[in-house]
Amino acid sequence: MAEEATLVIIKPDAIQRGLAGAAFSRLEPLRLEVIGAKAVRVSQELAEAHYHHLREKPFFREIVEYLQGKLHGTRYVLAFVLWGENAIERVRQVTGATHPEKADPLSIRGSFGRMTTAGLMENLLHASSDIEEAEHEIALWFSPQELLRAIHRPAEPKGARR
């Protein structure tokens, strides 16, 4: 197992519902090092860049507005970079499946996530799904100077594939 960084974003619905602390407290027992943390007002450009891989989906506009806080009246998120052994997989396990109704009931999303009567999925937080996504997302949300350790992996030899 290698040490790695992962991005966690506590989304506006968690903040609006007073669940930011409860969500983060579920991550603390993992004993991962917090190497970056900040409150962020999410611009449209940042939200679109974060969800670039979903640009062609019919719900793209809605998730951009959701991350910006337009759907919950809370115009910021809490972003964290966590570092440690197998951080991505361990955080994803505690976070639970993206859809709250399919998440393990003991996970963060299974405990606190919900589908609203208007059909909006409130899944409280984002967690990077793999190393490439984590590297891309951390670079979007944090400058190297905002992190307490350098997280970039060494360059791979020519011809090597990730």
C-alpha angles and dihedrals in degrees: 000000000000131000112251143162128245134186121233121186121190101210130221094260091060091048093046091050093047093246101120094100093043091051094048093045088061089059096049096077088063086073093218118159116251103224097167135022135165147143111247133195099215115226121209089248093054093046091049092048091048092052096035091126090062096048094116095048118106091235095054096107091049095052091047090053090044093055090046090055095241091129096051105032091241107114100195144057134207112239124196136180111208123194133198149085111334089343097164097054094040093051092046090053093053092042094054133208117333092245107067093213090056095043124105105268090234093054123092094254092042091052101041110012122099147172111241122224086251088061097252114146109224106193097163101219148028125228125183112255101209143000096270092049091047093052092047094046096045089052089052096050104032136038115220089251091061093059125083093219137026108257104180114120118233116266114272122236116267112277093025117128129210 
